[in-house]
């Protein structure tokens, strides 16, 4: 497996649930667009990575200066996240080897830590299937009856919240997504496509503050998380004051 990973960042969504004047990836977060914050986090952990940034063809908000990677390309985004990922994998077909690591990360997760990113990269390199960041479910889980009432309480033992990035070998991921499309399998994330082939990706326990910005209040939470992470890093005994 090539030591330089590929990063795929789907960023073509409209973010309609935010009710904002622009897609959520371009909303300001601590003085910078969400997209810029997310890419900066990825670059912190993987400065050598090759980036595929999936953008809407009519995107009028994107600024190339927000991309810190030296090796990157713009890829047409699709109607759904999975379509963007498929487009990205097709775009690098002539450059990627089947054994190369491909890490797919939500553009709306700007709070992922460099430590979690590096641990995931190590897990993907060591596992023959692949891996994803995830957190064990901590809350009581209810299933509704379709009419706004509780039908049942679901056991939470063994349940995890899937996060991103999710990482797999290029050849396996491309095959899994193609097979899912051919068989009409619903793909909610990359792991679900790989699972549909009969594989079991590794779960890498990640931090709970790897928030996905979906609703307006999430922007406020994300800013608080970034501030707390910065304060923690500033007081870390391992911090190099000359860095």
Secondary structure as UniProt FT lines:
FT   STRAND          6..10
FT   HELIX           16..18
FT   HELIX           24..26
FT   STRAND          28..29
FT   TURN            30..31
FT   STRAND          32..33
FT   HELIX           34..45
FT   TURN            47..48
FT   STRAND          50..55
FT   TURN            57..58
FT   HELIX           64..66
FT   STRAND          72..76
FT   HELIX           81..91
FT   TURN            92..95
FT   TURN            98..99
FT   STRAND          101..104
FT   TURN            107..108
FT   TURN            110..111
FT   HELIX           114..126
FT   STRAND          130..136
FT   STRAND          141..144
FT   STRAND          150..154
FT   TURN            157..158
FT   STRAND          160..169
FT   HELIX           170..183
FT   HELIX           190..196
FT   TURN            197..198
FT   STRAND          202..205
FT   TURN            208..209
FT   HELIX           216..234
FT   TURN            237..238
FT   TURN            241..242
//
